[in-house]
Amino acid sequence: MAYNRSVAESKSAIRKCIRARRDAIPPGLRAEWSRSICAQALSLSAYRSARTLHIFLSFQSEVDTRAIIEDAFADGKRVVVPVFVKGSDDTPCTLITSLDEAAFDFGAWGLRTPKVIRSVPLDEIDLVFAPLVAYSPLPQGNGVARIGYGAGYYDRFLKRLRPGVPKIGLAFSLQCADAIPIAPHDALLDEVITER
C-alpha cells in the first residue's frame, strides 16, 4: 500500500489541534467529565456481560479510566491492558490485578507497563475500551473514525480481535472532529462515549 502523504499530514494537523484542546481542559473539569464517561461505560450491557475487558491505562490528559478498572476488579472480571513494543506490529495484552504504582514501570513514550507480563490471547477479549485523540462519527451510523497517536498500534490490534467484539472509544466531546480521513489500514470503532 502506498504512503498517502496528504492523509497523514491531515491527520497530524487534526491530532495536534485536538490534543491541544484536550490538554487545556482544567483538571477538575477533566475529572468530572471522566466520572460521567465511566458511569456510562459501566451501565452498558456489553460491559456487564464481559468477562475479559481490554482497557487502556490513562495517559496525560486522556479520560481517567480508573473507575472502570476498579469496578471490573470488584466484579471479578479479568482486566487486560496493551503492551506496546517499539518496532513491532504486535500489541500483546497482559492481565493486571492491581493499579498499585509499584506494579508498573514507565515504558515507551512514558506509558505505564506492568512489571509482570501475563499474556491473554486476543480471542478471549469480550469488550474493548479504546483511547483516542480525535474521533468523527461516520454517516448513517456506520461506525466511528478514530485518530490515535500515530503509531498504528490500536489499528492493528483492533483488526485482530474476533468478530463481534464491541470496540468503544472513551473521549471528551471536544475531541470530536468535523471529519477524519480514513486510510485502508484504519480500524473503526463501534461508538464513542463522551461526557454528553
Secondary structure, DSSP 8 states (H G I E B T S, - for coil): ----HHHHHHHHHHHHHHHHHHHTS-HHHHHHHHHHHHHHHHT-HHHHH-SEEE-----TTS---HHHHHHHHHTT-EEEEE---TT-S---EEEE----GGGEEE-GGG-EEESS--B--GGG--EEEE--SEEEE-GGG--EEEE-SSS-HHHHHHHTS-TT--EEEE--GGGB-S-----TT---BSEEE---
